Every structure is written in structure tokens, then in C-alpha cells.
Amino acid sequence: MTKFSELIGFAKFVRTAPGVDIETIEERRYSGDVLQVIGKWREGENANSNLTTQNRFSFISDPYAEENYARMRYLTWMGEKWKITSAEVKRPRIIIAIGEVYNEQTIGTTDTPGNNDGE
């Protein structure tokens, strides 16, 4: 089985003014197994087709990931940020699936590597 060690981006909301919250990203590194790699070309509005995936990954979770799995936004894979389309908690693991390239719409990011060496 193929292994991975990549960054996962978690959404955090920062209050910048009364009633104004901005989504930022906190990245944490996780390691685990690549369960499935499938890519397909999807015709889009652009002249070129878009690559989408049905890739699935499994990693040993930590308390932060278990408490914030619904805030996972992307997984860095092969040099790109890919949008997380699902997250399934199956203790002690979390299984995530990715779809298309993540469209970064955040104002700032915070890079906080996790202490999870996974496997």
C-alpha cells in the first residue's frame, strides 16, 4: 500500500470586527495510507477539461482532527491543494476523499504542523 505524508488545511474563523468573521486556514501534517487513486477528465465551461479525482486517504487521527474533521478543506497531494469532498471518522482513523483542485478564497493562512506522525 502506498503511504502519504501531506498537509491538511482546516478552516478557522477569526473575528476581525464586531459581526465580521474571516475564514483562515491552519495546516497540519498527517501521514497514512493512500487507499484509492482515480482521476477523470470533466468537461467544463473552460476550453480545457478539468481533472477531478476520487482519491481516498486514511490516516490515524488525533484529538484535533477528530474534533475538527468537518472543518477540513483541502489535502496537499502531489504539489496541489485538492478539495476534501468527504471525511469519515472510523476511530482510530479518518478516511477522506478528494475531488477537484481547491480554489483558495482565504485572506490568510497559518501553518501549524501537527505532531501526528501517523503510521
N, C-alpha and C positions, 0 to 999 in steps of 0.2 A: 504494500500500500504506500502511496506517495504521502510525504509529510509536507506541512507548510508551517511557516512562522511569519506572520504578517500583522499589520496594524488594522485594528477595527476602530472606526470612528463612532463615538457615542455623542448624541445631541445633549447639550447643556443649555439652559436658558438663563441669561444674565439680564437683570433689571438695570436698564440704563437711565430711566426716568420713571416717575410715577405712572404706572399703567403701560410702560413700554418694556417689553422683554425681547431680547435678540437671541436667536439660536446661534451658539458657537459649537465647536466640535472639540472633544477631548479624545485623543487617540491612545489606545492601549495595545500592547503586543500580546498576541496569543499564538500558541503552537498546537498543532493537532494533525488530523488526517484529512486528506482530500478523498472524498467518498465518490464523487462523480464529476466528470468533465464533459460537458456537451455544449457546443456552440452552434448557432444557426444564424443565418442572414435573414433580416426582416426588411421588407420594402418599406420605406418611409416617405416623408414629404420631401426629403433631400434627393439630389441626383444620385447619391450613393446609398447603398443598402447599409443598414445598421446591424452590427453584431450584437446579438443577445446570447446569454448563456443560461444554462440550467445547472450550473455547477453547485455542488453541495460540499460543505466542510463540517467537520466535527472537532470540537476541542473541549478539554477539561475546563469547566467553568470555575470561577472564583466568586466570592460573595458580591463583588461589584457587578460582574456580568449577569449573575442571577437576578439581582435587584434592578438592573437597567437594560435587560435584553430588549425591551420594547423601544428603547432609545437608540438601538444600533442603526446606523445609517449606511455605512459602507465598509467593505473589506478591500484592502490593498492587495491586488493579486497580479503578478507578472507586470509590475510597474504602473498599473492603472488602479484607480479607485472604482469599485463596482458596487452598485446599489444593492443593499441587502433586501431581498423580497420576502423572506420568512425566517423566523427564528423559533426553534422548537426546543424547549427545556426538557431534557431526559437525563436527570441527575445521574451521575456527576457531570454529564456532558451537555453542551448546547450544540444543536445542529442548525446551521444556517445555509440558506440558498442565496445565490446572487443572480441578478438579471442583466441589466444594461449598465453602461458606464454612468457613474454618479455625476450628476450635474451640481457642481458646488455652488451653493447660493448663500454661503455664510459670510459674515463680515470678518470674523477672526477665528483662529484655531488655537488650541492649547495642546501641546504634545506632552503627555504624561505617560511614559512607558509603564506598563503593569509589571508586577513581579511574578506573573504566571509563566512558568517555563513549560507548562502543559505536560507533555508526554514524559 
